[in-house]
């Protein structure tokens, strides 16, 4: 194989490796973003549950006073 042919193959192989790396980074970035959304969703659920518990406690306290 000629030097030009080897160089072209090497360039193509490197280009494929770089593209694979870019694709992997994009997938990881998407997974991180998805995880962040899930964490935020879980925090909101916990916050809502705490607020509901607080309201229920307050209603129970008010009912005992009357």
C-alpha positions in Angstrom: 0.0 0.0 0.0 1.3 3.4 -0.8 2.1 6.1 1.8 -0.9 8.1 0.6 -3.2 5.2 1.0 -1.9 4.5 4.5 -2.3 8.2 5.5 -5.8 8.2 4.1 -6.7 5.1 6.1 -5.1 6.5 9.3 -7.0 9.8 8.8 -10.3 7.9 8.3 -9.6 5.7 11.4 -8.9 8.8 13.5 -11.9 10.6 12.2 -14.0 7.6 13.1 -12.5 7.4 16.6 -13.1 11.1 17.1 -16.7 10.7 16.0 -17.2 7.8 18.3 -15.8 9.9 21.2 -18.1 12.8 20.3 -21.1 10.4 20.2 -20.2 8.9 23.6 -19.8 12.4 25.1 -23.2 13.4 23.7 -24.8 10.2 25.2 -23.2 10.9 28.6 -24.3 14.5 28.5 -27.9 13.4 27.7 -27.7 10.9 30.6 -26.4 13.6 33.0 -29.2 16.0 32.0 -31.8 13.3 32.4 -30.4 12.5 35.9 -30.5 16.1 36.8 -34.2 16.3 35.8 -35.0 13.1 37.8 -33.2 14.5 40.9 -35.1 17.7 40.6 -38.4 15.8 40.1 -37.6 13.7 43.2 -36.8 16.8 45.2 -40.1 18.4 44.2 -42.0 15.2 45.2 -40.3 15.2 48.6 -41.0 18.9 49.0 -44.7 18.5 48.1 -45.0 15.5 50.5 -43.4 17.6 53.3 -45.8 20.4 52.6 -48.8 18.0 52.6 -47.6 16.6 56.0 -47.2 20.1 57.4 -50.8 20.9 56.3 -52.1 17.7 57.8 -50.3 18.4 61.1 -51.7 21.9 61.2 -55.2 20.7 60.5 -54.9 18.0 63.2 -53.6 20.6 65.7 -56.5 22.9 64.8 -59.0 20.1 65.2 -57.7 19.3 68.7 -58.0 22.9 69.8 -61.7 23.2 68.9 
